[in-house]
Amino acid sequence: MDGTPIPGRGSNARAGVAGASLDRRICVMSTFGAGTGFAPTRGMIEVQLLGAAQEVTGSRHLVRTSRASVLLDCGLFQGRRRETFARNRELGFDPATVDAVVLSHAHIDHSGGLPVLCARGFQGSIYATAATVDLCAPMLMDAAMLQESDARHIQRLIERGDDLEPVEPLYGQQDVVRVLDQMVGLPYHRPHPIAPGITVELLDAGHVLGSAIVVLDIEDDGLSTRLAFTGDLGRHHMPILRDPEVPSRVETLLMESTYGDRRHEPIEQTGEALAETIRRTTERGGKVVIPAFALERAQELIYRLKLLRESGRIPAIPVYVDSPLTVKLTDVFRLHPECYDAEARRLVQRSSSPFDLEGLRYVSDAEDSKAIDAEERPSIIIAGSGMCEGGRVLHHLRSIIGDPRHTIAIVGFQAQHTLGRRLVERRPKVRIFGLEHDRRAEVVVLNGFSAHADQADLLDFAEEARRRGPLRHLLLVHGEPAAQEALSLELGRRGFPDVRAPAPGERLRL
């Protein structure tokens, strides 16, 4: 099988990549059947794609040699409730055999599986930047509490007579405590040995606070290679954070591809579109509900609303950040100005927080959250979760979904089979808490706020990594097949010799 893709299983067969012939230093070992048939041999370096392979959520990639095993990310899959429950309980490998975990950033689709991993026998260290370590405490605790809360709510609906299946939380708060005990903070640009023959260095990914590009220098019985994993790659010239860095001397690159088939509009143009949405909704007496990830997207929106308000481009209506988690994470942001770009640091130096504006109210209490829906006046409500799969945003959506005065503003990527994706598709009927509702509220999609690199950013990143060479293999992860196919074709046109989107469970020997 050396040098030959299995027909129909990797994306080269699907996409017709221009450089489909493979360098003989990479070999497809198996597809699917994750975690089975692994027999370590001396002088072996292998990567297995266990999550976010030909899909966007559930990032999980296992790097093995004959001496060591390192897991890159351990995220939760998000999608249909039944499928989500089943897939998030199945890791695909024995956690006790893993020496170390390197976490690219704190988003739940990259970190949310860590409590399952540790509860099932992982004893090693979890490495991440200091900011990511600080963010994981509230993020994972919130994930545990949210699972417990949703399970209780579904059970109440069942007892009321609704035809729903019971939901069991994946983990509890004590499982999160175990994870936090095993986390180790590393600074950017400081190589650190993490397993026999494996050293890690973290570079700034520019995606969210503390996000990192993971660079592994790997050696096994005379074989050596340098592998980089982008995690989620950020964009240039975005507010608050620095631009992404590019690693050097990388031979194999695992690169995200979320927006591999499209380009974002300029952030300034997106800001004006948001302002117009707010003005239009306010004039008809409605509310603007913005589902947003508590990490980064909420802080960026607050900063953008601050600029729009100060320039007089939006009316002075109340702004609610209805997320106890966002309140906690914003406090963590204030603790890590070392991650800010120059403009955000200047604001802090002038004692003007990027995360405060007149009329802004951070809401933690549940009763205060309910009171927001009872108000008749126009307002802006930022609430989690970002894909509308849980959290307080569901209550706000249920309150406004049937009224055409109101607007739902979607400001980030929505994975398949989520409520957020169904809203983006503007379906006339949607299910919230298991019950069907007519959708009459306006839906506005503002992808320009995305913290993910678009096609142009990804191509530029790959070109620069190749220039700093020697880049031989480019593996596309964290993207849906259509996006990966479009990006693969563009990379093939630019002469990248080995581009593929590995299938779930596929093992590649480097």
N, C-alpha and C positions, 0 to 999 in steps of 0.2 A: 504493500500500500504506500510505500515511500514515494512522496511527491505526487500522489494522485488523489483528488477529492472523491469522496463517495458520491455517486451520481444522485442529484436531486436533494442532497441533504445540506450541503454548504451553499452559500449564496453565489459562488462563482457559477454554478450550473444554472441558478435561477436568474442571475442578473446579466450574464454574458459579459463579465468584466474583461476589459481589453487585455489585461495582463494575466489571464487565468492560469497560464502554465506556472507551476510552483517551483520555487527555490527548493533544492533537495535538502535543505537544513530544517524543513518543517514537514511534519508527517501527521496525517489524520489517524488517530489511534482507535477511536470509537465514537459513536453517536448515541445519545440517549443512554439509558441504563446507568445514570450518574452514580459514581462511586463503586461500580462493579468491575471486576476483572483487573484491578490495579496490582501489578507485580513490579515493585521497584527493582531496577537494575543499576549497576554502577555506571556513572557517566551519563545520567539521564536528567533532562530538564523538560518539564511538561506543564502545560496549563489546561485546566478544564473549566468550561463555561457552564456554570450551574444555575445562573439566574441572570435576568436582563440580557438574554441571548435571543435575538430576533423579537424582542419586546422591550418595553421601557422600564418596568418596575422590577424590584426584587434583585438588585445587583449582588452578585456572588460569584467570585472567580477563584479557583484553587490552583496554586502554583506548587508543584512537587518536584523534588529531586530524590535521589536514592537515600539522602540523609535527612531531608527536611520537608515540611509541608507548611505553606503560608497561605492564609485565606485573605483575599482582597475584598473587603466589604462583606456585610452579612445583612442584607436588607429584606424587607417584607414585600411580597407581591401584592398588588392591588388590582382588583377586578371584580368579577361576579362573586357574590358572597360565598356560595358553596365551594367554588374553585379556590378562592382566596384561603378559606379555612383549611382545605386539604393541602394545598401547596406550601403554605407557611409552616405546617407541622412536619413536612418532609424536607430534611436538609440535603440528602443525597450523598452523605459521607459520614464517617464516624468522627464526631467532634474530638474524641480523645486522641486521635492521631494527628491533630493539627498543632504545630509548634507555636504559631503566632498569628494574629490578625492585624492587618493594617486597614484602617478606616479612612476613606477619602474625605467624608464630611458627614454631618449629623442628620441629614434628611432621613426620614423613616424608611424610605425605599432603599436606603443604603446601610442604615444602622439598626433598623427595627427588629431584625432577627437575632441580635446578639444575646438577649435574655434566653431565647430557646437554645442557642449554641452552648452557653455556659451551664444552663440547667441540665444539659445532656452530656456533660463530661469534659468540656474544653477547660483546660487548666492554665493555659499560657497567658501571655500579655496581649493587650489590645492597644496598638500604637496609633496615635493621631496627633494633630496639633493641639496645643494647649487650649485654644479657643473651641475646638471641636469637643475636647474632653469636657469643658465647662458647659457646652450646649447640650451634650448627651444626657446630663442629669435631668434637666426639666423635660427634654424631648421624650426620653424613654419612660419616665414616670408618667407623663401625660398619656403616652401610648397605652400603658398598662391600665390607667384609670379610665381611659376612653373605651377600651375593650370591655372592662367590667361594667361601665355605665350603659353601653349599647346592649350588652347581654341582658341587663336588668330591664331595659326599656322594651326589648323584644319579648321578654318573658311576660311583662305586664300586658302587651298586646295579645299574646297567646291566651293569657288568662281571661282577657276580655272577649275572646272568641275569634280573633283573627287567625287565618290559616297560614301560619308561619312556622319555620323550623327553629328550634332553640339554638342559641349561639353560646359557645363556651370560649372564654378568654384564652388566648395563647399563653399568657403569662401574667404574673402579678407583680406587685411592687417589690417584694423580697427578691424576685429574680433579677430585677433591675439593679438592686443594691449589689448583688454578686458581680454584675457587669462592671459597675463603677469601681469596685475593688480591684479589678484586673486591668483598668485603663492606665496607660502611660503617655504623658504628654511629651511631644518632641518639637523642637523649633524647626522652622524652615531652614534648609541648606546645611543641615548637620547630619552627615552620614552616621548610621547607627546599626551595629550588628543585631539581628533579631532572631536568627536561627542558624544552625550549622551551614556555613557556606553562603549565607544570604545577608546582605546589608541593604538597608532602606535609606532613601533620602526623599524628603518632602519638598515640593515646590508649590508656589501659590497658583491655584487653579482659577481664582477670580470669580468663583460661582456664588458662594455664600461665605459668611464669616468663617474663617479657619479652613476653608476647603483646600484640598491638596491634590496635586498630581503625584502619584506614587511611583518612585523610580527604584527598581530592584537590581542590584548587582548580584548575580547568581553564579556560583562555581560548584561543580560536582565532578570529582575524579578527573581533573584536567580539562573538562569542558567548562566554558564560561560564556555568559551572555548578559546583556543589559536590556531589561524589559521596563516599559513605562505604562502606567494605567492612568488615564486622564481623570477617572471619576466623572463627575459632571463638569464640563468645561465652560467657563464663563465667557462673557463678551468684553470687548474693549470699550472704554469711555463710558462705562456705567457708573451711576452714583455710588458713593460710599466706599466701594472696594477697589483694590488695585487691579490692573490688567493681568490676564493669565501669563505665566512664564512658559518657556519652551525648553524641554530637557535636551541635553547633548549626548552624543555617542550611543543612541538607542538603536538596538537591532530589531526589537519587536515592540509594536505600539498597540495597546488596547485602547481604542478611542471611541468615545460616545458618539451617537449619531441621531439624537432625538429629532433635530431639525435638519437632517441631511438632505431633505427635498425642498427646502424653502429658505427664503431670506426675510429677515425682520425689517420692518420699516424703522427709520431713525427714531431714537427715543424721544426726540423733541416732537416729532410728528405724533407719536403715540400719546405724549402728554397732552397735546391739543385735542386729540380724539377723546381722551378721558374728560377733559374740561368741557367739551361740547356735550358729552353724555350726561354729565352732572347738571349742566345748565338746562338741557332739554327735559330731564326728568324732574328737576325742581320746578320748572314752569308748569308742569301738569300736576304738581302736588304729590309726587311720588318719592320713593326711597331708592337709593342705589345700593344694592347688596353685592359685595365683592368677596367671593370665596378666595382665600389666600393662605398659602403656607405660612405658618407662624414664623418660620425661619427665613429671613432675607426678604421675601416678597412683601410681607406686611411692613417691614421697616422701610423698604424702598418706596412703597405706596405712601406711607406717612411723609417721607421726605419730599416726594413729588407733590403731594397735596399742599405741603407747606410752601413750596415754591409757587404753585398755582394761586394759592390764597394771597401770598404777599404781592403777587403781580396783578391782583384784581381780576383774574381770569375765571374764578369760580365764586359763587355766592357764599356768604358767611353762614352756612348751615352747620348743625352739629355733626361731628365725626365721631363714631364709636368704634373702638378697637375691642371687639367682644371676644376676647380669648385670654383666659388666665395664662396660657402658655406664652402668648405673644408678649404679655407684660414681663414675664420672667426672662424671656429671650432678649428683649430690648435692654433689660438690665445687664445681661451678659455682653451685649454689643458695647455698652458704655465702658465695660472693663477691658476691652481689647482695641484701643485706638491704634495699636501697632499693625492692625489689619486694614486700616482706612487708607483711602487715597488722599492726595494732598488737599483737595477741596474740603472733604469731610473733616480733616484734621484742623484746617483753618477755622471752620465753624466751631469746633470744640474749643480751640484756643481763644475764640471770642466769647466763650461762655454761652454760645447759642447751640443747643442740642439739635442734631438733625431729626430727632424723633419727638419733638414737641411743636404744637402750633395752637393758635387760639381756637377755642371751641372743641378741642380734642379731649376725649374722655376714654381712658382705659377701663374696661369693665371686667371684673373678676367674679362678682357675686351673681349667682344664678337668678335670683329674683330681679336684680337690676337688668339682667339680660332679657328676661321676659317682658319687663316694662318697656323696652325699646320697641317691641312689636305692637304694644298697645298705643304708642304715640301716633298721632295723625300727621304731624308736621314732617316736611321733607328732611331727610338726613342721609348720611353715608355710613354704611355698616360694613366694616372689614371683619370677617370671621373665618375661622378654620372649620373644616379642612380644605386644602387647596383643590382637591378633586371631588369634593362634596360627598365623600364616603363616610363621614362621621362628624362629630363635633357640633358646635352651636350653630354653624351655618345652616344645618338642616332645619332647625326650628325657624330660622328667619326665612328660608326659602319656602317652607310650608306656609308661612304667614302671608307672603307676597305673591306666590306663584300664579294665582288666579286673577290678579288685578293688573290691567294694562297700564295703569299709571306708573308702575314700578319698573325698575331695570335690574337685570342681573349682568354684571360686568365680569367676564372671564378674562383673567390676566396671566394665565399660565397653561402649560401643556396638560391635556386631559387624556389619560390612558383609556384604552378600549374597555368597554363594559362598565365604566363608572358613570355615576349620575352627571358628573361634569361633562363627559363626552356627549351624553344624550342632550344636555342643554346646548352645547356647541352645535350639535346637529339640529337644534331648534325643533325637537320633536313636540308634537301637539299635546302629548300626554307623557308624564313622567311619574315614577314611583318614588315616594319619600317615606321613610320608615315603613316600607312594605305596602303602602297604600297609594293608589293611583290618583293623580291630580291633573286637571286640565291646565296647560301652561298658556297663560295669557300675558304674563309679564314679558317685556322686551328683553332680548338677549343681545349683548354687545360683546364681541370677541376682540381683545386687545393683546395680540401676541407680541407686540413690540416691547412689552414689559418683561418678556422672558429673560431669565438669568442664564439660559443655555445659549451656547454658540450656535449660529445659524450655518447654512451651507458654506457661505463665503468664509466665515471664521474658521470652520473645520478644515477647509481646503488650505487656507493660509497656515494654520497650525501644522498640518501634515507636511506642507512644503518646507516650512522652517525646520521641522524636526529632521526631514531628509537632508536639508542643506547642512545641518550640524552632524549628520550621519554617524554610522552607516545604517540607515533604516531599510530593512529587508522585508519585513512582514507587517502588515497593517490589518488588525482584527477589529471589525466594527461591532460594538456592543451598545446596549442601552438605546435601541431604536426599533421602530416597527419596520417590517420588510420593505414597504414602499419607500420609506426614507433611506434605508440602507442601500436599496437598489439604485436609487438616483445618485447617492453619494459615491457608490462604487463605480458607476459609469463615469462620473466626473474625475475621480481619482485615476481610473484606467486611461482616460484621455490624456492625463498629465504624466503618464509613463510609470506609475507605481506598479511594480511587477507582481506583487502578491497581495491582493486585497480580498478579504472574505468576511462574511458575517456568519460566524459559527452557529450551528444549531444547538438547541438546549441539550446539555450533557456532553457535547463533543469535547474530545481530548485531543490536544495538539502537542506533539513532541517537538521541541525546539533543538 
